[in-house]
């Protein structure tokens, strides 16, 4: 910018200087906007080109929760994203992740899919269904509990005739999966291993795609959400939403993760492990700071899959007011967080808050 000595300036000089300054700043802003758009468009193109196997045929609906809202004094406008209505028996966020994971498995010529979780694992059951649907073998490494008393997820896996490997504790799962993979490879199988929750830098792109879907639905509804409340555990759902927020430029949107099991710092670490590589794949570098990630571990209770008084109340309220079922492992604890935040007036009554139902209701059976 050029400056002029004050004593030499006439009115005409001042007007010219102001015009030049405006044009200079305007050009800088245009250049910056062009740069931002170019980077965004490049990132969008890179995202679009990531291989994906379509497993969800329709966008899951966004619905109002007006009766729930009226049951909670001071609650904001409440909405729900119904990922409990995805295919494969309500695979939810796990099915979204598998769209990218299975595409990667196909690209690598896999003949057998391995994954792990608890005996009530939604990912394990959904993976088994998808693998069988595409003619692949599948083996599951599952921990904890009594199989004879297990819920529907275990029983469905048995009906699919996939091989089940039981271990006593969650700490044994990873090493056992490596052992099983080696045994299968020695027999000539091409093994593809899906990590816990499919929450790596590949599977987590499923929730980036979900964010894109959400953006289109917001345009159709003529509104924009101020906050999203969701269950978080292995970190993939939160990682995908964080990347989607940046890719689609929803900078003011609050993402509020409610832990289903682990302490907040463990989940944040899991999220960072996925977010960094994902952003690198998109040619982006603006990773969230540690303090930007929101994880509330105050609704875990005694641990994974152990209901709390608050989660039971949340499940009852959703069922009685809206006819929507929540699972006892993830969504009921996330809903407990949502209801507590409403009662504590953490939201303005004019805020639009979306509860993201991540599926898993088969664990009720």
Secondary structure, 3 states (H helix, E strand, C coil): CCCCCHHHCCHHHHHHHHHHHHHHHHHHHHHHHHHHHHHHHHHHHHHHCCCCCCCCCCCCCEEECHHHHHCCCCCCEEEEEEHHHCHHHHCHHHHHHHHHHHHHHHHCCCCEEEEEEECCCHHHHHHHHHHHHCCCEEEEEEECCCHHHCCHHHHHHHHCCCEEEEECCHHHHHHHHHHHHHHHHHCCCCEEEECHHHCCCCCCHHHHHHHHHHHHHHHHHCCCCCEEEEEECCCHHHHHHHHHHHHCCCCCCEEEEEECCCCHHHHHHHHHHHHHHHHHHCCCCCCCCHHHCCEECCCCCCCCCCCCHHHHHHHHHHHHHHCCCCCCCCHHHHHHHHHHHHHCCCCCCCCEEEEEECCCHHHHC
